[in-house]
């Protein structure tokens, strides 16, 4: 399963911090940001994770996050 999210994360250091938080909650998943994309894309790849929880965790850290629709 791959889920793609639109965010407003701007800085690489912040992206690294958010990835660390997400990996604590979703160990073994592949998580990365594409900050060059206009949507500051966050991708989460792996089995058995809840996109809603990803959104919640990013939002709790002060950033906008929403699932990108196809």
Secondary structure, DSSP 8 states (H G I E B T S, - for coil): -EEEEEE----HHHHHHHHHHHHHHSTT-EEEEETTSTT-EEEEESSS--HHHHHHHHHHTT--EEE---
